[in-house]
Amino acid sequence: MTAPAPGIPVSKTAILTVLLFACLCYGQSAGVQQSTNSNPSQPSQPQMMSRPDVTSIIAASRKIVSPNGVDELLPLQINGSTQWVSIRGKDRRNPIILFLHGGPGSPTMPADYTFQTPWEDYFTVVQWDQRGTGKTYAANDPDALASTMTIPQMTSDTEEVVQYLLKTFSKRKIFLLGHSWGTILGLAVAQRHPEWLHAYLGVGQMINIRRSEEEGYRFALDEARSHHNSEAEKELLSIAPYPGTAELTFARIGMQRKWIMFYGGLTYGRTDFSYDGNAWNLSPDYTDKDLDLVDEGSLYSLTHLLSAAEELNYENLVTFKCPIFLFEGRHDYATSHTVADEWFKRVHAPAKKLVWFENSAHMVMQEEPGRFLYHLITDLRPIAEKADDGPLIE
């Protein structure tokens, strides 16, 4: 599950609040007039760009113009609700990756431009804002959907999106990529419908939530003590024993996540998550309204799904009929990499592979984007090619 940033009340939400920024741009950019200075002895002042200015530049830079490409941002009707997807790729013949974001309620779509564009040479990539999240939250009446915010319902939603993609693109199978919370839905679909999947890929795989929470807490407390951080140690001890048998409230999870993040267990080598949150502000796929409602949707999703998620235990779910891959950050303590590793050793599948990312924690696709793409191409794409799904890479 995604962490809150220090300074944001954890009682309000357990993910980073998206803040709208204007962007300062120095020098001359295409389509943006450079400010004039009548006095050459005075330094030029930086020109303020509006959010629409910046998002239009990003949209133009990633525009797909190939004749057989696809570049769509559209609402789908999924199980009685409007749900938004982004579908992008340079060649519709390429195999499809459906990306299941984390949270619950933390969309990947508004930051996908920071890492996804090179993927689109080799795959058709689908970002989907799940029920209660991002653009999908903004498009629906939350009161009307409240009773449907369950793991079984969202698993069914996932299946419906998969079916839409299979039919729309005339495919027999796709790749399913789950990140963090999305791995809960991804493993469920891999178990229920292996015939739909070339392979399942888990990133920051969730297996046993309470064990993962315990290991993350122990990491943060050990780091606080080794760095003689009395504030961190005091705050972490205030929620001990963690998680124990008590309810995993927003406040308790938020305190643990605060210090996991500070010590690089969310993003390796970073003390906060602002780089990702700031990137959301410049997303060409999100309107101002979408951004304004992200935090509200996150709190909504967590309120309805947290209690069910905290009892999740996939320890005994080890037999699969489709290939299973894990891409794990060696420093991931947001979802314990050691719990995932121990589970994976017991997995039986037609093919399986765990790839370690030594300079990553939880946000592997952003922390090591080149290596992530390399392994998508070398480990996963050949499975589709052998099934005559997609042109061979020349």
C-alpha positions as CSV (number, residue, x, y, z in Angstrom):
1,M,0.0,0.0,0.0
2,T,1.2,3.5,-0.8
3,A,2.6,5.7,1.9
4,P,1.7,9.2,3.2
5,A,4.2,12.0,3.1
6,P,5.5,13.5,6.3
7,G,3.4,16.6,7.2
8,I,0.2,15.3,5.8
9,P,-2.4,14.2,8.5
10,V,-2.5,10.5,8.3
11,S,-6.1,10.6,9.7
12,K,-7.2,12.3,6.5
13,T,-5.5,9.9,4.0
14,A,-2.9,7.3,3.7
15,I,-1.4,8.5,0.3
16,L,0.4,11.5,-0.9
17,T,-1.9,14.5,-1.5
18,V,-1.5,15.8,-5.0
19,L,-0.7,19.5,-5.0
20,L,-1.1,21.7,-8.1
21,F,2.1,23.5,-9.1
22,A,3.0,26.0,-11.7
23,C,6.2,25.1,-13.5
24,L,9.1,27.5,-13.9
25,C,10.8,27.1,-17.3
26,Y,14.1,28.7,-18.2
27,G,15.1,29.6,-21.7
28,Q,13.1,29.1,-24.9
29,S,10.6,26.3,-25.4
30,A,8.7,25.4,-28.5
31,G,5.3,27.0,-28.5
32,V,6.0,29.3,-25.5
33,Q,7.1,32.9,-26.0
34,Q,10.3,33.9,-24.3
35,S,10.0,37.0,-22.1
36,T,11.7,40.1,-23.5
37,N,14.1,42.3,-21.6
38,S,14.8,45.8,-22.8
39,N,17.9,46.1,-20.6
40,P,20.5,43.6,-21.6
41,S,22.5,44.3,-18.5
42,Q,19.7,42.9,-16.3
43,P,19.3,39.1,-16.2
44,S,16.2,37.7,-17.8
45,Q,13.4,36.7,-15.4
46,P,12.1,33.1,-15.5
47,Q,8.8,32.8,-17.3
48,M,5.9,31.2,-15.5
49,M,4.1,28.5,-17.5
50,S,0.6,27.4,-16.8
51,R,-0.3,23.8,-16.1
52,P,-2.1,23.6,-19.6
53,D,1.1,24.9,-21.2
54,V,3.2,22.2,-19.6
55,T,0.7,19.3,-20.1
56,S,0.3,20.2,-23.8
57,I,4.1,20.0,-24.3
58,I,4.2,16.6,-22.6
59,A,1.2,15.4,-24.6
60,A,2.8,16.5,-27.9
61,S,6.2,14.9,-27.0
62,R,4.6,11.5,-26.4
63,K,2.0,11.7,-29.2
64,I,1.8,8.4,-31.1
65,V,1.8,9.0,-34.9
66,S,2.7,5.5,-36.2
67,P,0.0,4.3,-38.7
68,N,-0.8,1.2,-36.7
69,G,-0.5,2.8,-33.3
70,V,-3.2,3.4,-30.6
71,D,-3.5,6.4,-28.3
72,E,-6.8,6.5,-26.5
73,L,-8.1,7.9,-23.3
74,L,-11.6,6.7,-22.8
75,P,-14.4,5.7,-20.3
76,L,-15.6,2.1,-20.3
77,Q,-18.8,0.8,-18.7
78,I,-17.6,-1.9,-16.3
79,N,-20.1,-3.7,-14.1
80,G,-22.4,-0.8,-13.8
81,S,-19.9,2.0,-13.4
82,T,-17.8,4.3,-15.6
83,Q,-14.2,3.4,-15.5
84,W,-11.3,5.2,-17.3
85,V,-8.5,3.6,-19.3
86,S,-5.5,4.9,-21.2
87,I,-4.4,2.6,-24.1
88,R,-1.1,3.5,-25.8
89,G,1.2,1.7,-28.2
90,K,3.1,2.2,-31.4
91,D,1.8,-1.0,-33.1
92,R,-1.6,-2.6,-32.3
93,R,-0.1,-6.0,-33.2
94,N,2.2,-5.8,-30.1
95,P,1.2,-7.8,-27.0
96,I,-0.9,-6.0,-24.4
97,I,0.1,-5.2,-20.8
98,L,-2.7,-4.3,-18.4
99,F,-1.2,-2.4,-15.5
100,L,-3.0,-2.8,-12.2
101,H,-2.1,0.2,-10.0
102,G,-1.5,0.2,-6.2
103,G,-3.1,1.8,-3.3
104,P,-5.9,0.9,-3.1
105,G,-6.9,4.2,-4.7
106,S,-3.5,5.3,-5.9
107,P,-3.5,5.6,-9.7
108,T,-0.4,5.2,-11.9
109,M,-2.0,6.9,-14.9
110,P,-1.0,10.4,-14.0
111,A,2.7,9.5,-13.6
112,D,3.0,6.9,-16.4
113,Y,4.6,9.4,-18.8
114,T,7.7,9.4,-16.5
115,F,8.5,5.8,-17.4
116,Q,6.1,4.2,-19.9
117,T,6.8,5.8,-23.3
118,P,9.7,3.3,-24.2
119,W,7.4,0.4,-23.3
120,E,5.1,1.5,-26.1
121,D,7.5,0.5,-28.8
122,Y,7.2,-3.2,-27.7
123,F,3.8,-3.4,-26.0
124,T,0.3,-1.9,-26.0
125,V,0.1,-0.6,-22.5
126,V,-3.2,-0.1,-20.7
127,Q,-3.4,2.0,-17.5
128,W,-6.7,1.6,-15.7
129,D,-8.1,3.8,-12.9
130,Q,-9.9,1.2,-10.8
131,R,-13.3,1.6,-9.1
132,G,-12.9,4.4,-6.5
133,T,-9.7,5.8,-8.0
134,G,-8.6,8.9,-9.9
135,K,-10.6,9.6,-13.1
136,T,-12.9,6.8,-12.3
137,Y,-13.8,8.2,-8.9
138,A,-14.4,11.6,-10.4
139,A,-16.8,10.0,-13.0
140,N,-19.1,8.3,-10.5
141,D,-21.4,8.9,-7.6
142,P,-19.4,7.6,-4.6
143,D,-22.5,7.0,-2.5
144,A,-24.0,4.8,-5.2
145,L,-20.8,2.7,-5.5
146,A,-20.0,2.4,-1.8
147,S,-21.5,-1.1,-1.4
148,T,-19.6,-2.4,-4.4
149,M,-16.1,-1.4,-3.0
150,T,-15.0,-5.0,-2.3
151,I,-12.1,-7.2,-3.4
152,P,-14.4,-9.7,-5.2
153,Q,-16.1,-6.8,-7.1
154,M,-12.8,-5.3,-8.1
155,T,-11.5,-8.7,-9.2
156,S,-14.6,-9.0,-11.4
157,D,-13.9,-5.5,-12.7
158,T,-10.4,-6.6,-13.6
159,E,-11.8,-9.6,-15.5
160,E,-14.2,-7.4,-17.4
161,V,-11.3,-5.1,-18.5
162,V,-9.3,-8.1,-19.6
163,Q,-12.2,-9.3,-21.7
164,Y,-12.7,-5.9,-23.2
165,L,-9.0,-5.9,-24.3
166,L,-9.1,-9.4,-25.7
167,K,-12.1,-8.6,-27.8
168,T,-11.2,-5.1,-28.9
169,F,-7.7,-6.1,-30.0
170,S,-8.6,-9.6,-31.2
171,K,-6.1,-11.2,-28.8
172,R,-6.1,-14.6,-27.2
173,K,-4.0,-13.6,-24.2
174,I,-2.5,-10.5,-22.5
175,F,0.1,-9.8,-19.9
176,L,-1.2,-8.8,-16.5
177,L,1.1,-6.6,-14.4
178,G,0.1,-5.9,-10.8
179,H,1.9,-3.3,-8.6
180,S,1.5,-3.3,-4.8
181,W,-2.3,-3.4,-4.1
182,G,-2.8,-4.3,-7.8
183,T,-1.0,-7.6,-7.1
184,I,-4.0,-8.7,-5.0
185,L,-6.3,-8.4,-8.0
186,G,-3.6,-9.8,-10.4
187,L,-2.9,-13.0,-8.5
188,A,-6.7,-13.6,-8.2
189,V,-7.2,-13.3,-11.9
190,A,-4.1,-15.5,-12.6
191,Q,-5.6,-18.2,-10.4
192,R,-9.1,-17.9,-11.9
193,H,-8.3,-17.4,-15.6
194,P,-4.8,-18.5,-16.5
195,E,-6.1,-19.1,-20.1
196,W,-6.3,-15.4,-20.6
197,L,-2.7,-14.6,-19.7
198,H,0.6,-15.0,-21.4
199,A,2.0,-14.4,-17.9
200,Y,1.4,-12.6,-14.6
201,L,4.0,-10.1,-13.4
202,G,4.0,-9.0,-9.8
203,V,5.9,-5.8,-8.7
204,G,6.0,-5.2,-5.0
205,Q,4.0,-8.4,-4.6
206,M,1.6,-8.6,-1.6
207,I,1.4,-12.0,0.0
208,N,0.7,-11.7,3.7
209,I,-0.2,-8.2,4.8
210,R,0.4,-8.5,8.5
211,R,3.8,-10.2,8.0
212,S,4.8,-7.5,5.6
213,E,3.7,-4.7,8.0
214,E,5.7,-6.3,10.8
215,E,8.9,-6.5,8.6
216,G,8.5,-2.9,7.4
217,Y,8.1,-1.8,11.0
218,R,11.2,-3.6,12.1
219,F,13.2,-2.1,9.3
220,A,12.1,1.4,10.2
221,L,12.7,1.0,13.9
222,D,16.2,-0.5,13.2
223,E,17.0,2.4,10.9
224,A,15.8,4.9,13.4
225,R,18.0,3.4,16.1
226,S,21.1,3.1,13.9
227,H,20.8,6.7,12.9
228,H,20.1,7.8,16.6
229,N,16.8,9.4,15.4
230,S,15.0,9.8,18.7
231,E,11.9,11.3,17.1
232,A,11.4,8.4,14.8
233,E,12.1,5.8,17.5
234,K,9.6,7.5,19.8
235,E,6.9,7.7,17.2
236,L,7.4,4.1,16.1
237,L,7.4,2.8,19.7
238,S,4.1,4.6,20.2
239,I,2.4,2.2,17.9
240,A,4.1,-1.0,19.3
241,P,3.4,-3.8,19.1
242,Y,3.0,-3.4,15.3
243,P,0.9,-4.6,13.7
244,G,0.0,-6.9,16.6
245,T,-3.6,-8.0,16.8
246,A,-5.1,-4.5,16.9
247,E,-6.9,-2.9,14.0
248,L,-4.6,-1.4,11.3
249,T,-5.9,2.1,11.5
250,F,-4.9,4.9,9.1
251,A,-3.0,6.5,11.9
252,R,-0.9,3.4,12.8
253,I,-0.2,2.6,9.1
254,G,0.6,6.2,8.4
255,M,3.2,6.3,11.2
256,Q,4.9,3.2,10.1
257,R,4.9,4.3,6.4
258,K,6.2,7.8,7.3
259,W,9.5,6.3,8.6
260,I,9.7,3.5,6.0
261,M,9.6,6.2,3.4
262,F,12.1,8.4,5.2
263,Y,14.6,5.6,5.3
264,G,14.2,4.6,1.6
265,G,11.9,1.6,1.9
266,L,9.4,3.2,-0.5
267,T,11.9,4.7,-3.0
268,Y,15.5,3.7,-2.4
269,G,17.8,6.6,-1.5
270,R,14.9,9.1,-1.1
271,T,13.3,10.4,2.0
272,D,10.0,11.5,0.5
273,F,7.6,10.8,-2.4
274,S,7.3,14.3,-3.8
275,Y,9.0,13.4,-7.1
276,D,6.0,11.2,-7.9
277,G,3.3,13.5,-6.6
278,N,4.7,16.5,-8.4
279,A,4.8,14.5,-11.6
280,W,1.0,13.9,-11.3
281,N,0.5,17.7,-11.5
282,L,1.8,17.7,-15.0
283,S,-0.1,14.7,-16.3
284,P,-1.7,15.4,-19.7
285,D,-4.3,12.7,-18.9
286,Y,-5.7,14.3,-15.8
287,T,-7.9,17.4,-15.6
288,D,-7.8,19.8,-12.7
289,K,-11.0,18.2,-11.4
290,D,-9.3,14.7,-11.6
291,L,-6.3,16.0,-9.6
292,D,-8.5,17.8,-7.0
293,L,-10.4,14.5,-6.3
294,V,-7.4,12.1,-6.2
295,D,-7.0,12.4,-2.4
296,E,-10.7,12.1,-1.8
297,G,-10.8,9.0,-3.9
298,S,-7.9,7.5,-2.1
299,L,-9.4,8.0,1.3
300,Y,-12.7,6.6,-0.1
301,S,-11.0,3.4,-1.4
302,L,-9.0,2.9,1.7
303,T,-12.0,3.3,3.9
304,H,-13.9,0.6,2.1
305,L,-11.0,-1.8,1.3
306,L,-8.4,-1.6,4.1
307,S,-10.0,-4.0,6.6
308,A,-10.4,-6.7,3.9
309,A,-6.9,-6.1,2.6
310,E,-5.2,-6.3,6.0
311,E,-6.4,-9.9,6.5
312,L,-5.2,-11.0,3.0
313,N,-3.0,-14.0,3.1
314,Y,-1.8,-15.7,-0.2
315,E,0.8,-17.8,1.6
316,N,-0.9,-21.1,0.4
317,L,-1.7,-19.9,-3.1
318,V,1.3,-21.4,-4.8
319,T,0.0,-23.5,-7.8
320,F,-0.7,-21.6,-11.1
321,K,-1.4,-22.7,-14.7
322,C,0.3,-19.6,-16.3
323,P,3.8,-18.3,-16.1
324,I,4.5,-16.2,-13.0
325,F,7.2,-13.5,-12.7
326,L,8.2,-11.1,-9.9
327,F,10.2,-7.9,-10.3
328,E,11.2,-7.0,-6.7
329,G,13.2,-4.1,-5.3
330,R,15.9,-5.3,-3.0
331,H,15.1,-2.4,-0.6
332,D,11.3,-2.7,-0.7
333,Y,9.7,-2.5,2.8
334,A,6.4,-0.9,1.7
335,T,5.5,-4.5,0.7
336,S,8.2,-6.9,2.1
337,H,10.5,-8.2,-0.5
338,T,11.5,-11.1,1.8
339,V,7.9,-12.3,2.3
340,A,7.5,-12.3,-1.5
341,D,10.8,-14.1,-2.0
342,E,9.9,-16.8,0.5
343,W,6.5,-17.3,-1.2
344,F,7.9,-17.4,-4.7
345,K,10.3,-20.2,-3.8
346,R,7.3,-22.4,-3.2
347,V,5.4,-21.4,-6.4
348,H,4.7,-24.0,-9.0
349,A,3.9,-22.7,-12.5
350,P,4.7,-23.6,-16.1
351,A,7.5,-21.1,-15.9
352,K,8.6,-18.7,-13.2
353,K,11.3,-16.1,-12.6
354,L,12.1,-13.6,-9.9
355,V,14.2,-10.6,-11.0
356,W,15.9,-8.5,-8.3
357,F,16.4,-4.8,-8.8
358,E,19.3,-3.9,-6.5
359,N,18.9,-0.1,-6.6
360,S,15.1,-0.1,-6.1
361,A,12.6,-0.3,-3.3
362,H,8.8,-0.2,-4.1
363,M,8.7,2.0,-7.2
364,V,10.8,-0.3,-9.4
365,M,9.5,0.9,-12.8
366,Q,10.5,4.5,-11.9
367,E,13.6,3.7,-10.0
368,E,15.3,1.5,-12.6
369,P,13.2,2.1,-15.7
370,G,15.8,0.9,-18.2
371,R,16.4,-2.4,-16.5
372,F,12.6,-2.8,-16.0
373,L,12.0,-2.5,-19.7
374,Y,15.0,-4.7,-20.5
375,H,13.4,-7.5,-18.5
376,L,10.0,-6.9,-20.0
377,I,11.5,-7.4,-23.4
378,T,13.9,-10.3,-22.7
379,D,11.8,-12.3,-20.2
380,L,8.2,-11.7,-21.0
381,R,7.8,-10.6,-24.6
382,P,9.3,-13.9,-26.0
383,I,6.4,-15.8,-24.4
384,A,3.9,-13.7,-26.6
385,E,6.1,-14.1,-29.6
386,K,6.1,-17.9,-29.3
387,A,2.3,-17.7,-29.2
388,D,2.4,-15.6,-32.5
389,D,1.2,-12.5,-30.6
390,G,3.1,-9.5,-31.9
391,P,5.8,-9.0,-34.5
392,L,9.3,-10.3,-33.8
393,I,11.7,-7.6,-32.6
394,E,14.2,-7.0,-35.4
